[in-house]
Amino acid sequence: MKDYVIHKSFGKVGFENGDLIRVDLLDGFKIKNIPELKNFNFYYEIKGHVDSAFRKGKKVERKVRYVRLFNKKKR
């Protein structure tokens, strides 16, 4: 099981410039470590919230963040 869950808009496949996504980070994981988002800069639209979730029978901290994705500028 991954340390994060990405929620996209209904019917979306992949990521594009300007997409708003919800990211659930489990147990202290960081957004910058998500391989799917390495080609994007991101802006926190809404801070989200912190609560608890169960992972493999253990209670862990879950941080929910809403971010907007932007393509990285090519150099």
Summary of the structure (lengths in Angstrom):
residues: 75
radius of gyration: 13.1
end to end distance: 35.2
largest distance: 45.8
contacts: 162
relative contact order: 0.31
helix: 8%
strand: 55%
